[in-house]
Amino acid sequence: MMKKLPLHVKIMIGLFAGVIWAFTSSSLGWNEFTINWIDPFGQIFIRMLKYIAVPLVLFSIIAGISGLKDLSKLGRLGSKTLGFYMITTVSAVALGLLLVNVVKPGAMIDDEQRIRNRLQYEAWVLETDGVEILDGKHFLEDPQYNSLYEREELTEEEKRMVAERQAAAAEGKEAGPLKFLVDMVPENIILSMSNDKLMLQVIFFGIFFGICMAAIPDEKIGVLSGVIHGVNEVFLKMVDYVMKAAPFFVFCLLAGVIAKMADTPAQVFEIFKGLASYSVTLLVGLLFLIFVFYPTIVRSFVKKLTYRKFFQKISPAQFLAFSTSSSAATLPVTMECVEDNLGVSKNVSSFVLPIGATVNMDGTSLYQAVAVVFMAQLHMVDLNITQQLTIVLTATLASIGSAAVPSAGLVMMVVVLQSVGLNPAWIAIIFPVDRPLDMVRTVVNVTGDATVSTIVAKSEGELRED
């Protein structure tokens, strides 16, 4: 019977089973068993996503950009398309950061639970010898928390680690304002691909490599192009196979994460209470993009296209996007709506929309910004301006490498978390509400594609406004 169920239903069953097990485990004192015998399978899931993420991003970017072969003809159209997509994506990420910093959904749970989360985070930092503790100061040395949580003095090893992190934080403050731009350019691409924290360098290399391929005749790079597209398909198939086993892995990962965070059912409930505020915050941002941001942009370029008509003309694509959670699966209907209903010429739609299905992931980018900061707030980690700018850059550029299929944002979330030194295993925290929100995110992506294609067609004089 389970084989006949859609994958997303199986994953939701795994999620609910993980939650039920977490409550049962915490009630019966089985957390040690859960951590030792169930959580390792969740860690395997994380490792598989991590080793797929880097090559998937690299080859997706190269394959997409190298397909723009006629640079003389596509120069102006391509620059407009990519420019508008970049603007909408950056706007989406900025909106997400604004909402999550104002609402602070991760701070809406009990302080003692957040302190437990923070201690778990610091233990992970020390254990993995990762990035500096983000506030540059050991959390347990802050007097305001001493009355809430008591612990023995720091060990000599911990003091050494903290001192190193403080020195690294001080060095970062002394760096110039354009240091993040310098850090985007790789010195050694092999080294960059082997280091999770250098994903921006891999993305930069992929974009540059793809542009250079597009400038070379097909007869000279035909074999290389075939290899790149073939390798890209292999990694997409890897994601597909991994996601088929996701229900089991998700159960193990969620059960293990909660077992490490909570010892009693009350503490488990406190964790899930924070998801309601996270979901509402994210949903407000996504609905703002759909019903305010995109219609306003279209109206500013196409005066005759009223608010009501805009949604009437693209609603079939929006409903299909909501039901499939896949921009790629919705693409044929999106093209039909844009060409027949909005009046965009086929020349423009056939160029802009396929690119949009690959590189324009506004909903995914906003979701990554909100989710990363929410999880940081949940663990009492304050992300400074530089780190939030890193989120903007990473989420924007990583969206280019997101496959237009369900769950692709999950792989990219690992990338964004690692870019600011947070534990990638935290993605399990938002799993319970991810699927329904993913449906809305896809509607955002498709609506953004239709918006940009209409604007580009108007600017090129290829829009039938009647």
Buried (B, 14 or more C-beta within 10 A) or exposed (E): EEEEEEBBEBBBBBBEBBBEBBBEBBEEEBBEEBBEEBBEBBBBBBEBBBEBBBBBBBBBBBBBBBBBBEEEEBEEBBEBBBEBBBEBBBBBBBBBBEBBBEBBBBBBBBEEBBBBBBBBBBEBBBEEEBBBBBBBEBBBEEEEBEEEBEEEEBEEEBEEBBEEBBEEBEEBEEEEEEEBEEBBEBEEBEEBBEBBBBBBBBBBBBBBBBBEBBEEEEEEBEEEBEEBBEBBEEBBEBBEEBBEBBBBBBBBBBBBBBBBBBBEBEBBBBBBEBBEBBBEBBBEBBBBBBEEBBBEBBBEBBEEBEEEBBBEBBEBBBBBBBEBBBBBBBBEBBBEBBBEBBBBBEEBBEBBBBBBBBBBBBBBBBBBBBBBBBBBBBBBBEBBEBBBBBBBBBBBBBBBBBBBBBBBBBBBBBBBBBBBBBBBBBBBBBBBBBBBBBBBBBBBBBBBBBBBBBBBBBBBEBBEEE
